[in-house]
């Protein structure tokens, strides 16, 4: 009898240690407290990796800074926006008094291109830059990601918010960073996540609402910009030098230009996207 009890106890210990849900009940915390702890751990890991990687110069002040600015446009007739069918979730429908259209391609009547991510792709060498204080905000409003396209620094926390009274899940699909997939069932719920490695771009989807897509550019430097409706961008406070500037769009990919700027110089460039050739 004693031997049988000992055997059952041994099996129970094995099951407990092998089952993460039993071993750590905190993993089921639906209000994001565990995720915040994980975000802090990820940020600490990113800072450790940053200290160990390379011996690049830390730039705290740029001498004789340059500026690169310009505009992104689309040449030709853009695609007609498609209406989003929100019938599957009545909560999403009642948040909008008018039809909602997909935002993969946002082109104004004059050709100005919104939601294009412009950044320095090459030219900074091993230079390092101080990380910003605070977290970037990534919200879910009206069953849409806001902002849809944005940039963060590697190791900078992203505060993810659910402002809707419906279930969302935030599913990060990355190549260089770790994926995650977290349910957010409660309005006002917040959590923090961190991408530690540079990547252009990390895709964010909601598996509950298939039209919800977002994109995050993870940068090692502060020289990035997401265009608004006017298509305008500006990269200020650049060290003088020669750069490759890239403009990324979620449907049309990336185009680049090389440009050289001198001390205290401002130069303008334009990016023009066209329909892909069939």
GICOR-V610081 format. One record per residue. N is the residue number from 0. PHI is phi in degrees with one decimal (none if undefined). PSI is psi in whole degrees, -180 to 180 (* if undefined). OMEGA is omega in degrees with one decimal (* if undefined). Layout:
n=N phi=PHI psi=PSI omega=OMEGA
n=N phi=PHI psi=PSI omega=OMEGA
This chain:
n=0 phi=none psi=-45 omega=179.4
n=1 phi=-61.9 psi=-41 omega=179.9
n=2 phi=-62.9 psi=-38 omega=179.4
n=3 phi=-65.6 psi=-42 omega=178.8
n=4 phi=-63.5 psi=-40 omega=179.0
n=5 phi=-64.1 psi=-39 omega=179.7
n=6 phi=-65.0 psi=-44 omega=178.8
n=7 phi=-63.1 psi=-40 omega=178.4
n=8 phi=-63.1 psi=-42 omega=179.6
n=9 phi=-62.8 psi=-44 omega=178.6
n=10 phi=-63.8 psi=-40 omega=178.7
n=11 phi=-61.9 psi=-41 omega=178.5
n=12 phi=-63.3 psi=-41 omega=179.5
n=13 phi=-63.2 psi=-44 omega=-179.8
n=14 phi=-64.4 psi=-40 omega=-178.9
n=15 phi=-63.9 psi=-44 omega=-177.8
n=16 phi=-72.4 psi=-27 omega=-177.4
n=17 phi=-85.5 psi=-17 omega=-175.9
n=18 phi=-104.0 psi=107 omega=-177.8
n=19 phi=-60.2 psi=-32 omega=-178.6
n=20 phi=-66.6 psi=-33 omega=177.5
n=21 phi=-82.6 psi=-38 omega=-175.8
n=22 phi=-69.5 psi=-29 omega=-176.4
n=23 phi=-144.9 psi=93 omega=-177.7
n=24 phi=-64.1 psi=-23 omega=-178.7
n=25 phi=-62.2 psi=-23 omega=-179.3
n=26 phi=-62.0 psi=-19 omega=-178.2
n=27 phi=-93.9 psi=8 omega=-178.9
n=28 phi=-66.0 psi=107 omega=-173.3
n=29 phi=-79.6 psi=-6 omega=-176.3
n=30 phi=-99.1 psi=9 omega=168.6
n=31 phi=87.9 psi=6 omega=-179.0
n=32 phi=-65.5 psi=-41 omega=179.5
n=33 phi=-65.8 psi=-41 omega=179.4
n=34 phi=-60.2 psi=-35 omega=178.4
n=35 phi=-66.1 psi=-39 omega=177.1
n=36 phi=-63.9 psi=-41 omega=178.9
n=37 phi=-63.8 psi=-39 omega=178.9
n=38 phi=-62.1 psi=-40 omega=178.5
n=39 phi=-63.4 psi=-41 omega=178.5
n=40 phi=-65.0 psi=-41 omega=179.4
n=41 phi=-64.4 psi=-40 omega=179.4
n=42 phi=-65.7 psi=-41 omega=178.0
n=43 phi=-62.6 psi=-39 omega=178.1
n=44 phi=-64.7 psi=-42 omega=179.6
n=45 phi=-62.1 psi=-42 omega=179.4
n=46 phi=-64.6 psi=-38 omega=178.3
n=47 phi=-65.7 psi=-44 omega=179.5
n=48 phi=-64.8 psi=-37 omega=-179.2
n=49 phi=-65.8 psi=-38 omega=179.6
n=50 phi=-68.6 psi=-33 omega=-175.7
n=51 phi=-84.9 psi=-21 omega=-172.7
n=52 phi=-89.6 psi=120 omega=172.4
n=53 phi=64.5 psi=177 omega=179.3
n=54 phi=-129.6 psi=35 omega=-176.9
n=55 phi=-64.0 psi=155 omega=-179.2
n=56 phi=-70.7 psi=133 omega=174.7
n=57 phi=-84.2 psi=117 omega=-176.8
n=58 phi=-97.7 psi=107 omega=178.0
n=59 phi=-98.5 psi=-22 omega=177.3
n=60 phi=-146.8 psi=129 omega=-178.7
n=61 phi=-91.4 psi=125 omega=178.8
n=62 phi=-84.3 psi=132 omega=179.3
n=63 phi=50.9 psi=59 omega=-172.6
n=64 phi=-65.2 psi=148 omega=177.6
n=65 phi=-107.2 psi=168 omega=179.4
n=66 phi=-134.1 psi=133 omega=170.5
n=67 phi=-118.2 psi=124 omega=179.9
n=68 phi=-139.1 psi=171 omega=-179.0
n=69 phi=168.8 psi=-156 omega=-175.4
n=70 phi=-145.2 psi=148 omega=176.4
n=71 phi=-111.8 psi=129 omega=-179.5
n=72 phi=-132.6 psi=169 omega=174.4
n=73 phi=-117.9 psi=130 omega=-178.9
n=74 phi=-95.3 psi=115 omega=179.6
n=75 phi=112.2 psi=-172 omega=-179.3
n=76 phi=-85.1 psi=122 omega=178.9
n=77 phi=-76.1 psi=163 omega=179.4
n=78 phi=-67.5 psi=149 omega=178.8
n=79 phi=-73.0 psi=129 omega=-179.2
n=80 phi=-61.2 psi=142 omega=179.6
n=81 phi=-99.7 psi=139 omega=179.9
n=82 phi=-72.2 psi=137 omega=177.3
n=83 phi=-84.3 psi=131 omega=177.0
n=84 phi=-92.5 psi=105 omega=-177.7
n=85 phi=-99.8 psi=16 omega=-175.5
n=86 phi=-58.6 psi=-30 omega=-175.5
n=87 phi=-65.4 psi=-23 omega=-180.0
n=88 phi=-130.9 psi=99 omega=-178.7
n=89 phi=-57.6 psi=-29 omega=178.6
n=90 phi=-61.7 psi=-38 omega=177.6
n=91 phi=-67.2 psi=-40 omega=-176.4
n=92 phi=-62.9 psi=-44 omega=-174.7
n=93 phi=-71.6 psi=-12 omega=178.0
n=94 phi=-77.2 psi=-11 omega=-175.4
n=95 phi=-126.1 psi=129 omega=178.2
n=96 phi=-87.5 psi=-15 omega=179.8
n=97 phi=-129.1 psi=162 omega=178.2
n=98 phi=-57.0 psi=146 omega=179.0
n=99 phi=-111.5 psi=135 omega=-176.5
n=100 phi=-113.9 psi=154 omega=179.9
n=101 phi=-65.1 psi=151 omega=-171.8
n=102 phi=-122.2 psi=26 omega=177.9
n=103 phi=-62.7 psi=-36 omega=-178.8
n=104 phi=-133.3 psi=110 omega=-179.2
n=105 phi=-113.7 psi=102 omega=-176.8
n=106 phi=-121.2 psi=127 omega=177.3
n=107 phi=-77.6 psi=170 omega=-178.4
n=108 phi=-60.3 psi=-31 omega=179.9
n=109 phi=-87.6 psi=6 omega=178.1
n=110 phi=93.7 psi=-4 omega=178.7
n=111 phi=-61.3 psi=138 omega=-171.3
n=112 phi=-113.2 psi=119 omega=179.2
n=113 phi=-94.4 psi=164 omega=177.6
n=114 phi=59.9 psi=35 omega=172.2
n=115 phi=-100.9 psi=131 omega=-177.6
n=116 phi=-94.4 psi=114 omega=-178.3
n=117 phi=-108.0 psi=132 omega=-176.0
n=118 phi=-155.4 psi=162 omega=173.9
n=119 phi=-78.4 psi=116 omega=-177.8
n=120 phi=-90.2 psi=-40 omega=-179.1
n=121 phi=-143.7 psi=154 omega=173.1
n=122 phi=123.1 psi=-13 omega=-178.5
n=123 phi=-89.7 psi=-7 omega=178.4
n=124 phi=58.9 psi=-136 omega=-178.8
n=125 phi=-95.0 psi=14 omega=-178.2
n=126 phi=-62.2 psi=141 omega=176.2
n=127 phi=-116.3 psi=152 omega=-176.9
n=128 phi=-131.9 psi=143 omega=179.0
n=129 phi=-57.9 psi=143 omega=179.4
n=130 phi=-81.6 psi=148 omega=-178.7
n=131 phi=-70.8 psi=154 omega=172.7
n=132 phi=-79.1 psi=145 omega=175.3
n=133 phi=86.7 psi=171 omega=-176.1
n=134 phi=-102.9 psi=152 omega=169.5
n=135 phi=-76.9 psi=150 omega=-178.3
n=136 phi=-103.2 psi=135 omega=176.9
n=137 phi=-136.3 psi=107 omega=-170.0
n=138 phi=-110.3 psi=163 omega=173.9
n=139 phi=-121.1 psi=105 omega=-173.7
n=140 phi=-128.2 psi=123 omega=-179.8
n=141 phi=62.9 psi=31 omega=-178.8
n=142 phi=60.4 psi=37 omega=172.5
n=143 phi=-139.9 psi=148 omega=176.3
n=144 phi=-78.1 psi=135 omega=179.7
n=145 phi=-136.2 psi=117 omega=-3.2
n=146 phi=-75.5 psi=160 omega=179.5
n=147 phi=-77.5 psi=-40 omega=-179.6
n=148 phi=-128.5 psi=127 omega=179.5
n=149 phi=-157.4 psi=169 omega=-179.9
n=150 phi=-120.9 psi=152 omega=174.1
n=151 phi=-139.3 psi=164 omega=172.5
n=152 phi=-85.5 psi=147 omega=174.4
n=153 phi=-58.5 psi=127 omega=-178.1
n=154 phi=90.4 psi=-7 omega=178.2
n=155 phi=-83.5 psi=130 omega=179.7
n=156 phi=-64.7 psi=148 omega=171.2
n=157 phi=-114.1 psi=120 omega=175.6
n=158 phi=-88.5 psi=115 omega=-178.2
n=159 phi=-99.2 psi=128 omega=-173.1
n=160 phi=-124.1 psi=142 omega=169.6
n=161 phi=-109.6 psi=104 omega=179.2
n=162 phi=-93.0 psi=4 omega=-178.5
n=163 phi=-103.5 psi=148 omega=177.2
n=164 phi=-88.4 psi=51 omega=177.2
n=165 phi=-153.0 psi=165 omega=-178.4
n=166 phi=-75.3 psi=128 omega=167.5
n=167 phi=-123.7 psi=158 omega=164.4
n=168 phi=-131.6 psi=138 omega=-178.1
n=169 phi=-101.4 psi=114 omega=-175.4
n=170 phi=-117.1 psi=108 omega=178.9
n=171 phi=-89.2 psi=127 omega=179.0
n=172 phi=-115.2 psi=106 omega=-173.3
n=173 phi=-123.6 psi=161 omega=174.9
n=174 phi=-106.0 psi=-41 omega=-178.0
n=175 phi=-97.2 psi=-27 omega=-178.2
n=176 phi=-103.7 psi=174 omega=178.4
n=177 phi=-79.1 psi=135 omega=172.5
n=178 phi=-70.4 psi=158 omega=167.2
n=179 phi=-149.8 psi=159 omega=-178.4
n=180 phi=-148.6 psi=105 omega=-170.3
n=181 phi=-127.3 psi=129 omega=175.4
n=182 phi=-78.1 psi=141 omega=178.0
n=183 phi=-131.1 psi=86 omega=-172.1
n=184 phi=-85.8 psi=-10 omega=-169.8
n=185 phi=-115.7 psi=133 omega=175.6
n=186 phi=-62.2 psi=135 omega=-178.5
n=187 phi=87.7 psi=-3 omega=179.5
n=188 phi=-66.6 psi=140 omega=179.5
n=189 phi=-133.2 psi=148 omega=172.4
n=190 phi=-151.8 psi=164 omega=-179.5
n=191 phi=-123.2 psi=137 omega=175.0
n=192 phi=-133.6 psi=159 omega=-176.9
n=193 phi=-137.0 psi=134 omega=170.4
n=194 phi=-100.7 psi=123 omega=-172.1
n=195 phi=-90.8 psi=-19 omega=-174.4
n=196 phi=-118.1 psi=147 omega=177.7
n=197 phi=-63.3 psi=139 omega=-179.8
n=198 phi=-162.9 psi=136 omega=176.8
n=199 phi=-130.6 psi=103 omega=2.5
n=200 phi=-126.0 psi=159 omega=169.7
n=201 phi=-89.3 psi=126 omega=-179.6
n=202 phi=-89.6 psi=136 omega=177.5
n=203 phi=-116.3 psi=128 omega=179.0
n=204 phi=-130.8 psi=160 omega=170.9
n=205 phi=-113.6 psi=117 omega=-177.9
n=206 phi=-73.2 psi=-14 omega=177.6
n=207 phi=-81.7 psi=-39 omega=-177.8
n=208 phi=-121.6 psi=99 omega=-169.1
n=209 phi=-65.4 psi=-16 omega=178.3
n=210 phi=-81.2 psi=-10 omega=-177.8
n=211 phi=-83.5 psi=109 omega=175.8
n=212 phi=-130.6 psi=146 omega=174.5
n=213 phi=-143.4 psi=164 omega=-177.2
n=214 phi=-140.5 psi=135 omega=-177.7
n=215 phi=-120.9 psi=124 omega=172.1
n=216 phi=-93.1 psi=120 omega=-177.3
n=217 phi=-102.1 psi=114 omega=-170.2
n=218 phi=-115.4 psi=152 omega=173.7
n=219 phi=-92.0 psi=1 omega=-175.8
n=220 phi=-142.1 psi=171 omega=-176.9
n=221 phi=-93.2 psi=10 omega=-171.3
n=222 phi=-97.8 psi=79 omega=178.2
n=223 phi=-151.2 psi=159 omega=-174.3
n=224 phi=-159.4 psi=139 omega=173.9
n=225 phi=-106.7 psi=125 omega=-176.6
n=226 phi=-71.1 psi=148 omega=172.3
n=227 phi=-95.4 psi=-161 omega=-176.9
n=228 phi=-61.6 psi=-27 omega=-179.0
n=229 phi=-83.0 psi=-6 omega=177.4
n=230 phi=73.6 psi=4 omega=-174.3
n=231 phi=-84.4 psi=145 omega=175.4
n=232 phi=-138.7 psi=160 omega=176.5
n=233 phi=-151.4 psi=132 omega=176.8
n=234 phi=-117.4 psi=91 omega=-176.0
n=235 phi=-89.8 psi=172 omega=172.1
n=236 phi=59.7 psi=36 omega=179.4
n=237 phi=-83.6 psi=140 omega=168.6
n=238 phi=-63.5 psi=137 omega=176.9
n=239 phi=-54.4 psi=139 omega=-179.3
n=240 phi=165.2 psi=-172 omega=179.4
n=241 phi=-108.7 psi=130 omega=-172.2
n=242 phi=-131.4 psi=154 omega=164.4
n=243 phi=-104.2 psi=118 omega=179.3
n=244 phi=-103.1 psi=133 omega=-178.2
n=245 phi=-116.2 psi=146 omega=172.9
n=246 phi=-123.4 psi=120 omega=-175.9
n=247 phi=-112.4 psi=134 omega=176.8
n=248 phi=-131.0 psi=138 omega=-168.1
n=249 phi=-61.8 psi=-28 omega=179.4
n=250 phi=-101.4 psi=-27 omega=-172.4
n=251 phi=-107.3 psi=-1 omega=175.7
n=252 phi=81.3 psi=-147 omega=-170.9
n=253 phi=-125.1 psi=138 omega=170.6
n=254 phi=-124.7 psi=153 omega=-174.4
n=255 phi=-133.3 psi=160 omega=172.9
n=256 phi=-143.5 psi=148 omega=173.5
n=257 phi=-102.4 psi=141 omega=-178.3
n=258 phi=-152.2 psi=145 omega=178.0
n=259 phi=-116.5 psi=132 omega=178.9
n=260 phi=-125.9 psi=139 omega=-179.8
n=261 phi=-96.0 psi=-179 omega=179.5
n=262 phi=-57.6 psi=131 omega=177.9
n=263 phi=57.7 psi=23 omega=-177.3
n=264 phi=-97.8 psi=145 omega=173.6
n=265 phi=-118.1 psi=127 omega=178.2
n=266 phi=-127.5 psi=150 omega=179.5
n=267 phi=-115.0 psi=141 omega=174.6
n=268 phi=-135.1 psi=161 omega=178.6
n=269 phi=-127.4 psi=142 omega=172.8
n=270 phi=-113.7 psi=131 omega=-179.5
n=271 phi=-124.2 psi=117 omega=175.5
n=272 phi=-92.3 psi=150 omega=176.7
n=273 phi=-133.2 psi=166 omega=175.9
n=274 phi=-62.2 psi=139 omega=177.3
n=275 phi=-66.0 psi=143 omega=179.4
n=276 phi=-73.3 psi=137 omega=-179.5
n=277 phi=-81.9 psi=* omega=*
